[in-house]
Structure formats: structure tokens, C-alpha cells
């Protein structure tokens, strides 16, 4: 048997790679950086200032506790005013590639908002889920600071001290059992 070996036709592989590259933005991938918004609220409950920053993550998809504490310490003061931490929010777009079309065409996106915006109750490592490449820029941490009022109270000379007195029961009864 004589077989003629011809060149392997790999056109279909090249065509597949071209098609695959068109959809690479719709695949989920790790986050290597994150955007951070710092919102400063004054004593009148008005937004005083918003600062934006972005950081490279030392561990993909997460901000470590130490990194978070460093961010909080560096941004507690603004214009020589001390602010207290009020809240830490995580906004993480966790859409599946199959849900993008429904999300974009939907008039009611409230079903997604509850999943995307999460309140962090503790200062601890914040973990993000993998996100579709085209939505990486939308993931963020929102840190809300409130103007520290303790300093202003100490400057006030009209401090009031309140005492709380507890009445004790002066008539104690002894119950005897026979």
C-alpha cells in the first residue's frame, strides 16, 4: 500500500482560534487590580469629597486584611480633618456569560443589585469572585468615612455629665421553707 502523505490541513484550527479570540472578553478571569472609591461625609451628612484610586492585588481576587488596614490608615485624614470609618462596600459583578444579554436588555436590574453590592461588616480580607473580562473595571471597593465628631466635642466647654443612679431594693425578704 502506498500512501501519499499530504500536508495536514489545519485551517479549521486557525479559524477556531480567530473565533475564540472574538469571545475572550466574555470569559471569566481573575482580578489583578481593583478600583477604590473613598467617600468623605461631613457632620451635616453631606458628601464632602470623593477620592478614587486603584491598587494592584498581591493575591489575585482578594485584598488582604493588611492591605485594607493600610488603605484605611492612609486615608483617614483629609484636609487636616480626621474621619472615622463608616462602611466598607464591595461591588463585584458576578454575571455569568450566558446572562449578559438578559442583563443588558432587562429594564429591572434590581435582582442583580443585591448580588453585586455587598456590605462588609468586618475589617478582614475581601475576596472577589472571578469576573467577565469586559467588566473588570466595574469591580470596586467603596469606603465611606464620616467626619470624626469626638475632636469637636472636646473643644466644647459646655460639656454635660450625666449620672445614672440605680435604686437598690432596701427591703429584702427571706423566704423560709418548712
Rosetta constraint file for C-alpha pairs under 8 A:
AtomPair CA 10 CA 14 HARMONIC 6.62 0.50
AtomPair CA 11 CA 15 HARMONIC 6.13 0.50
AtomPair CA 12 CA 16 HARMONIC 6.05 0.50
AtomPair CA 13 CA 17 HARMONIC 6.26 0.50
AtomPair CA 14 CA 18 HARMONIC 6.33 0.50
AtomPair CA 15 CA 19 HARMONIC 6.29 0.50
AtomPair CA 16 CA 20 HARMONIC 5.98 0.50
AtomPair CA 17 CA 21 HARMONIC 6.15 0.50
AtomPair CA 18 CA 22 HARMONIC 6.70 0.50
AtomPair CA 19 CA 23 HARMONIC 7.04 0.50
AtomPair CA 20 CA 24 HARMONIC 6.39 0.50
AtomPair CA 23 CA 27 HARMONIC 7.24 0.50
AtomPair CA 24 CA 133 HARMONIC 7.67 0.50
AtomPair CA 25 CA 132 HARMONIC 6.73 0.50
AtomPair CA 25 CA 133 HARMONIC 4.93 0.50
AtomPair CA 25 CA 134 HARMONIC 5.33 0.50
AtomPair CA 26 CA 97 HARMONIC 5.88 0.50
AtomPair CA 26 CA 132 HARMONIC 5.45 0.50
AtomPair CA 26 CA 133 HARMONIC 6.12 0.50
AtomPair CA 26 CA 134 HARMONIC 6.65 0.50
AtomPair CA 27 CA 97 HARMONIC 6.70 0.50
AtomPair CA 27 CA 131 HARMONIC 7.86 0.50
AtomPair CA 27 CA 132 HARMONIC 5.19 0.50
AtomPair CA 27 CA 133 HARMONIC 6.23 0.50
AtomPair CA 28 CA 96 HARMONIC 7.91 0.50
AtomPair CA 28 CA 97 HARMONIC 7.79 0.50
AtomPair CA 28 CA 130 HARMONIC 5.65 0.50
AtomPair CA 28 CA 131 HARMONIC 4.75 0.50
AtomPair CA 28 CA 132 HARMONIC 4.00 0.50
AtomPair CA 28 CA 133 HARMONIC 5.98 0.50
AtomPair CA 29 CA 130 HARMONIC 5.22 0.50
AtomPair CA 29 CA 131 HARMONIC 5.56 0.50
AtomPair CA 29 CA 132 HARMONIC 6.12 0.50
AtomPair CA 29 CA 133 HARMONIC 6.11 0.50
AtomPair CA 30 CA 60 HARMONIC 6.08 0.50
AtomPair CA 30 CA 61 HARMONIC 5.88 0.50
AtomPair CA 30 CA 129 HARMONIC 7.72 0.50
AtomPair CA 30 CA 130 HARMONIC 4.96 0.50
AtomPair CA 30 CA 131 HARMONIC 6.69 0.50
AtomPair CA 31 CA 57 HARMONIC 7.88 0.50
AtomPair CA 31 CA 60 HARMONIC 5.58 0.50
AtomPair CA 31 CA 61 HARMONIC 4.87 0.50
AtomPair CA 31 CA 128 HARMONIC 7.68 0.50
AtomPair CA 31 CA 130 HARMONIC 6.60 0.50
AtomPair CA 31 CA 131 HARMONIC 7.22 0.50
AtomPair CA 31 CA 136 HARMONIC 6.89 0.50
AtomPair CA 32 CA 56 HARMONIC 5.98 0.50
AtomPair CA 32 CA 57 HARMONIC 5.35 0.50
AtomPair CA 32 CA 58 HARMONIC 7.88 0.50
AtomPair CA 32 CA 59 HARMONIC 7.61 0.50
AtomPair CA 32 CA 60 HARMONIC 5.12 0.50
AtomPair CA 32 CA 61 HARMONIC 6.52 0.50
AtomPair CA 33 CA 54 HARMONIC 6.81 0.50
AtomPair CA 33 CA 55 HARMONIC 5.48 0.50
AtomPair CA 33 CA 56 HARMONIC 4.23 0.50
AtomPair CA 33 CA 57 HARMONIC 5.22 0.50
AtomPair CA 33 CA 60 HARMONIC 7.92 0.50
AtomPair CA 34 CA 54 HARMONIC 5.47 0.50
AtomPair CA 34 CA 55 HARMONIC 5.63 0.50
AtomPair CA 34 CA 56 HARMONIC 6.65 0.50
AtomPair CA 34 CA 57 HARMONIC 7.16 0.50
AtomPair CA 34 CA 137 HARMONIC 7.56 0.50
AtomPair CA 34 CA 139 HARMONIC 6.53 0.50
AtomPair CA 34 CA 140 HARMONIC 5.67 0.50
AtomPair CA 34 CA 141 HARMONIC 7.43 0.50
AtomPair CA 35 CA 52 HARMONIC 7.26 0.50
AtomPair CA 35 CA 53 HARMONIC 5.81 0.50
AtomPair CA 35 CA 54 HARMONIC 4.14 0.50
AtomPair CA 35 CA 55 HARMONIC 6.61 0.50
AtomPair CA 35 CA 137 HARMONIC 7.24 0.50
AtomPair CA 35 CA 138 HARMONIC 7.90 0.50
AtomPair CA 35 CA 139 HARMONIC 6.74 0.50
AtomPair CA 35 CA 140 HARMONIC 4.69 0.50
AtomPair CA 35 CA 141 HARMONIC 6.45 0.50
AtomPair CA 36 CA 52 HARMONIC 5.71 0.50
AtomPair CA 36 CA 53 HARMONIC 5.13 0.50
AtomPair CA 36 CA 54 HARMONIC 5.58 0.50
AtomPair CA 36 CA 55 HARMONIC 7.74 0.50
AtomPair CA 36 CA 140 HARMONIC 5.43 0.50
AtomPair CA 36 CA 141 HARMONIC 4.75 0.50
AtomPair CA 36 CA 142 HARMONIC 5.81 0.50
AtomPair CA 36 CA 143 HARMONIC 7.47 0.50
AtomPair CA 37 CA 50 HARMONIC 6.77 0.50
AtomPair CA 37 CA 51 HARMONIC 5.76 0.50
AtomPair CA 37 CA 52 HARMONIC 4.59 0.50
AtomPair CA 37 CA 53 HARMONIC 6.48 0.50
AtomPair CA 37 CA 140 HARMONIC 7.38 0.50
AtomPair CA 37 CA 141 HARMONIC 6.31 0.50
AtomPair CA 37 CA 142 HARMONIC 4.77 0.50
AtomPair CA 37 CA 143 HARMONIC 6.15 0.50
AtomPair CA 38 CA 50 HARMONIC 5.55 0.50
AtomPair CA 38 CA 51 HARMONIC 5.00 0.50
AtomPair CA 38 CA 52 HARMONIC 6.26 0.50
AtomPair CA 38 CA 75 HARMONIC 7.89 0.50
AtomPair CA 38 CA 142 HARMONIC 6.08 0.50
AtomPair CA 38 CA 143 HARMONIC 4.91 0.50
AtomPair CA 38 CA 144 HARMONIC 5.94 0.50
AtomPair CA 38 CA 145 HARMONIC 7.35 0.50
AtomPair CA 39 CA 47 HARMONIC 6.98 0.50
AtomPair CA 39 CA 48 HARMONIC 7.73 0.50
AtomPair CA 39 CA 49 HARMONIC 6.04 0.50
AtomPair CA 39 CA 50 HARMONIC 4.59 0.50
AtomPair CA 39 CA 51 HARMONIC 6.60 0.50
AtomPair CA 39 CA 142 HARMONIC 7.42 0.50
AtomPair CA 39 CA 143 HARMONIC 6.21 0.50
AtomPair CA 39 CA 144 HARMONIC 4.75 0.50
AtomPair CA 39 CA 145 HARMONIC 6.03 0.50
AtomPair CA 40 CA 47 HARMONIC 5.85 0.50
AtomPair CA 40 CA 48 HARMONIC 5.42 0.50
AtomPair CA 40 CA 49 HARMONIC 5.19 0.50
AtomPair CA 40 CA 50 HARMONIC 6.26 0.50
AtomPair CA 40 CA 83 HARMONIC 7.54 0.50
AtomPair CA 40 CA 144 HARMONIC 6.13 0.50
AtomPair CA 40 CA 145 HARMONIC 4.89 0.50
AtomPair CA 40 CA 146 HARMONIC 6.00 0.50
AtomPair CA 40 CA 147 HARMONIC 7.28 0.50
AtomPair CA 41 CA 45 HARMONIC 5.75 0.50
AtomPair CA 41 CA 46 HARMONIC 5.41 0.50
AtomPair CA 41 CA 47 HARMONIC 4.46 0.50
AtomPair CA 41 CA 48 HARMONIC 5.28 0.50
AtomPair CA 41 CA 49 HARMONIC 7.28 0.50
AtomPair CA 41 CA 144 HARMONIC 7.48 0.50
AtomPair CA 41 CA 145 HARMONIC 6.08 0.50
AtomPair CA 41 CA 146 HARMONIC 4.81 0.50
AtomPair CA 41 CA 147 HARMONIC 6.07 0.50
AtomPair CA 42 CA 46 HARMONIC 5.55 0.50
AtomPair CA 42 CA 47 HARMONIC 6.43 0.50
AtomPair CA 42 CA 48 HARMONIC 5.84 0.50
AtomPair CA 42 CA 146 HARMONIC 6.11 0.50
AtomPair CA 42 CA 147 HARMONIC 4.98 0.50
AtomPair CA 43 CA 146 HARMONIC 7.35 0.50
AtomPair CA 43 CA 147 HARMONIC 5.78 0.50
AtomPair CA 43 CA 148 HARMONIC 8.00 0.50
AtomPair CA 43 CA 149 HARMONIC 7.34 0.50
AtomPair CA 57 CA 61 HARMONIC 7.30 0.50
AtomPair CA 57 CA 62 HARMONIC 6.66 0.50
AtomPair CA 57 CA 63 HARMONIC 6.24 0.50
AtomPair CA 58 CA 62 HARMONIC 7.93 0.50
AtomPair CA 58 CA 63 HARMONIC 7.55 0.50
AtomPair CA 59 CA 63 HARMONIC 7.17 0.50
AtomPair CA 59 CA 64 HARMONIC 7.74 0.50
AtomPair CA 61 CA 127 HARMONIC 5.80 0.50
AtomPair CA 61 CA 128 HARMONIC 4.88 0.50
AtomPair CA 61 CA 129 HARMONIC 6.50 0.50
AtomPair CA 61 CA 130 HARMONIC 6.93 0.50
AtomPair CA 62 CA 125 HARMONIC 6.75 0.50
AtomPair CA 62 CA 126 HARMONIC 5.44 0.50
AtomPair CA 62 CA 127 HARMONIC 4.28 0.50
AtomPair CA 62 CA 128 HARMONIC 5.75 0.50
AtomPair CA 63 CA 67 HARMONIC 6.21 0.50
AtomPair CA 63 CA 68 HARMONIC 6.50 0.50
AtomPair CA 63 CA 125 HARMONIC 5.59 0.50
AtomPair CA 63 CA 126 HARMONIC 5.21 0.50
AtomPair CA 63 CA 127 HARMONIC 6.59 0.50
AtomPair CA 64 CA 68 HARMONIC 6.25 0.50
AtomPair CA 64 CA 124 HARMONIC 7.04 0.50
AtomPair CA 64 CA 125 HARMONIC 4.34 0.50
AtomPair CA 64 CA 126 HARMONIC 6.53 0.50
AtomPair CA 65 CA 69 HARMONIC 6.15 0.50
AtomPair CA 65 CA 123 HARMONIC 6.64 0.50
AtomPair CA 65 CA 124 HARMONIC 4.60 0.50
AtomPair CA 65 CA 125 HARMONIC 4.37 0.50
AtomPair CA 65 CA 126 HARMONIC 7.47 0.50
AtomPair CA 66 CA 70 HARMONIC 6.15 0.50
AtomPair CA 66 CA 125 HARMONIC 8.00 0.50
AtomPair CA 67 CA 71 HARMONIC 6.28 0.50
AtomPair CA 68 CA 72 HARMONIC 6.25 0.50
AtomPair CA 68 CA 123 HARMONIC 7.36 0.50
AtomPair CA 68 CA 124 HARMONIC 7.53 0.50
AtomPair CA 68 CA 125 HARMONIC 7.47 0.50
AtomPair CA 69 CA 73 HARMONIC 6.15 0.50
AtomPair CA 69 CA 123 HARMONIC 7.45 0.50
AtomPair CA 70 CA 74 HARMONIC 6.11 0.50
AtomPair CA 71 CA 75 HARMONIC 6.19 0.50
AtomPair CA 72 CA 76 HARMONIC 5.92 0.50
AtomPair CA 72 CA 85 HARMONIC 7.87 0.50
AtomPair CA 76 CA 82 HARMONIC 5.96 0.50
AtomPair CA 76 CA 83 HARMONIC 5.25 0.50
AtomPair CA 76 CA 84 HARMONIC 6.71 0.50
AtomPair CA 76 CA 85 HARMONIC 7.70 0.50
AtomPair CA 76 CA 145 HARMONIC 7.51 0.50
AtomPair CA 77 CA 81 HARMONIC 5.49 0.50
AtomPair CA 77 CA 82 HARMONIC 4.60 0.50
AtomPair CA 77 CA 83 HARMONIC 6.01 0.50
AtomPair CA 78 CA 82 HARMONIC 6.68 0.50
AtomPair CA 78 CA 83 HARMONIC 7.67 0.50
AtomPair CA 81 CA 147 HARMONIC 7.29 0.50
AtomPair CA 81 CA 148 HARMONIC 7.83 0.50
AtomPair CA 82 CA 147 HARMONIC 6.31 0.50
AtomPair CA 82 CA 148 HARMONIC 5.65 0.50
AtomPair CA 83 CA 145 HARMONIC 5.58 0.50
AtomPair CA 83 CA 146 HARMONIC 5.27 0.50
AtomPair CA 83 CA 147 HARMONIC 4.32 0.50
AtomPair CA 83 CA 148 HARMONIC 4.74 0.50
AtomPair CA 84 CA 145 HARMONIC 5.37 0.50
AtomPair CA 84 CA 146 HARMONIC 5.24 0.50
AtomPair CA 84 CA 147 HARMONIC 6.16 0.50
AtomPair CA 84 CA 148 HARMONIC 5.42 0.50
AtomPair CA 85 CA 143 HARMONIC 7.62 0.50
AtomPair CA 85 CA 144 HARMONIC 6.33 0.50
AtomPair CA 85 CA 145 HARMONIC 4.63 0.50
AtomPair CA 85 CA 146 HARMONIC 6.33 0.50
AtomPair CA 86 CA 143 HARMONIC 7.77 0.50
AtomPair CA 86 CA 144 HARMONIC 5.43 0.50
AtomPair CA 86 CA 145 HARMONIC 5.14 0.50
AtomPair CA 86 CA 146 HARMONIC 5.89 0.50
AtomPair CA 87 CA 119 HARMONIC 7.45 0.50
AtomPair CA 87 CA 120 HARMONIC 7.48 0.50
AtomPair CA 87 CA 121 HARMONIC 7.79 0.50
AtomPair CA 87 CA 143 HARMONIC 5.96 0.50
AtomPair CA 87 CA 144 HARMONIC 5.15 0.50
AtomPair CA 87 CA 145 HARMONIC 7.11 0.50
AtomPair CA 88 CA 119 HARMONIC 6.18 0.50
AtomPair CA 88 CA 120 HARMONIC 5.48 0.50
AtomPair CA 88 CA 121 HARMONIC 7.41 0.50
AtomPair CA 88 CA 141 HARMONIC 7.11 0.50
AtomPair CA 88 CA 142 HARMONIC 5.85 0.50
AtomPair CA 88 CA 143 HARMONIC 4.68 0.50
AtomPair CA 88 CA 144 HARMONIC 6.40 0.50
AtomPair CA 89 CA 117 HARMONIC 6.77 0.50
AtomPair CA 89 CA 118 HARMONIC 5.69 0.50
AtomPair CA 89 CA 119 HARMONIC 4.63 0.50
AtomPair CA 89 CA 120 HARMONIC 5.79 0.50
AtomPair CA 89 CA 141 HARMONIC 5.74 0.50
AtomPair CA 89 CA 142 HARMONIC 4.96 0.50
AtomPair CA 89 CA 143 HARMONIC 6.36 0.50
AtomPair CA 90 CA 116 HARMONIC 7.78 0.50
AtomPair CA 90 CA 117 HARMONIC 5.71 0.50
AtomPair CA 90 CA 118 HARMONIC 5.16 0.50
AtomPair CA 90 CA 119 HARMONIC 6.37 0.50
AtomPair CA 90 CA 120 HARMONIC 7.02 0.50
AtomPair CA 90 CA 126 HARMONIC 7.94 0.50
AtomPair CA 90 CA 139 HARMONIC 7.87 0.50
AtomPair CA 90 CA 140 HARMONIC 6.16 0.50
AtomPair CA 90 CA 141 HARMONIC 4.75 0.50
AtomPair CA 90 CA 142 HARMONIC 6.36 0.50
AtomPair CA 91 CA 116 HARMONIC 5.35 0.50
AtomPair CA 91 CA 117 HARMONIC 4.52 0.50
AtomPair CA 91 CA 118 HARMONIC 6.44 0.50
AtomPair CA 91 CA 138 HARMONIC 7.80 0.50
AtomPair CA 91 CA 139 HARMONIC 5.42 0.50
AtomPair CA 91 CA 140 HARMONIC 5.22 0.50
AtomPair CA 91 CA 141 HARMONIC 6.19 0.50
AtomPair CA 91 CA 142 HARMONIC 7.66 0.50
AtomPair CA 92 CA 116 HARMONIC 5.02 0.50
AtomPair CA 92 CA 117 HARMONIC 6.61 0.50
AtomPair CA 92 CA 128 HARMONIC 6.45 0.50
AtomPair CA 92 CA 129 HARMONIC 7.15 0.50
AtomPair CA 92 CA 131 HARMONIC 7.77 0.50
AtomPair CA 92 CA 138 HARMONIC 7.59 0.50
AtomPair CA 92 CA 139 HARMONIC 4.86 0.50
AtomPair CA 92 CA 140 HARMONIC 6.76 0.50
AtomPair CA 93 CA 116 HARMONIC 5.41 0.50
AtomPair CA 93 CA 131 HARMONIC 6.32 0.50
AtomPair CA 93 CA 135 HARMONIC 6.96 0.50
AtomPair CA 93 CA 138 HARMONIC 7.22 0.50
AtomPair CA 93 CA 139 HARMONIC 6.25 0.50
AtomPair CA 94 CA 115 HARMONIC 7.68 0.50
AtomPair CA 94 CA 116 HARMONIC 6.69 0.50
AtomPair CA 94 CA 129 HARMONIC 6.70 0.50
AtomPair CA 94 CA 130 HARMONIC 7.23 0.50
AtomPair CA 94 CA 131 HARMONIC 5.86 0.50
AtomPair CA 94 CA 132 HARMONIC 7.76 0.50
AtomPair CA 95 CA 99 HARMONIC 6.22 0.50
AtomPair CA 95 CA 100 HARMONIC 6.73 0.50
AtomPair CA 95 CA 131 HARMONIC 7.36 0.50
AtomPair CA 95 CA 132 HARMONIC 7.35 0.50
AtomPair CA 96 CA 100 HARMONIC 6.86 0.50
AtomPair CA 96 CA 132 HARMONIC 7.53 0.50
AtomPair CA 97 CA 132 HARMONIC 7.10 0.50
AtomPair CA 99 CA 103 HARMONIC 6.08 0.50
AtomPair CA 100 CA 104 HARMONIC 6.13 0.50
AtomPair CA 101 CA 105 HARMONIC 6.11 0.50
AtomPair CA 102 CA 106 HARMONIC 5.78 0.50
AtomPair CA 103 CA 109 HARMONIC 6.89 0.50
AtomPair CA 109 CA 113 HARMONIC 6.59 0.50
AtomPair CA 110 CA 114 HARMONIC 6.92 0.50
AtomPair CA 111 CA 115 HARMONIC 7.54 0.50
AtomPair CA 112 CA 116 HARMONIC 6.28 0.50
AtomPair CA 113 CA 117 HARMONIC 6.07 0.50
AtomPair CA 114 CA 118 HARMONIC 7.40 0.50
AtomPair CA 131 CA 135 HARMONIC 6.62 0.50
AtomPair CA 131 CA 136 HARMONIC 6.31 0.50
AtomPair CA 132 CA 136 HARMONIC 6.71 0.50
AtomPair CA 135 CA 139 HARMONIC 7.16 0.50
AtomPair CA 148 CA 152 HARMONIC 7.95 0.50
AtomPair CA 149 CA 153 HARMONIC 6.41 0.50
AtomPair CA 150 CA 154 HARMONIC 6.44 0.50
AtomPair CA 151 CA 155 HARMONIC 6.68 0.50
AtomPair CA 152 CA 156 HARMONIC 6.67 0.50
AtomPair CA 153 CA 159 HARMONIC 7.87 0.50
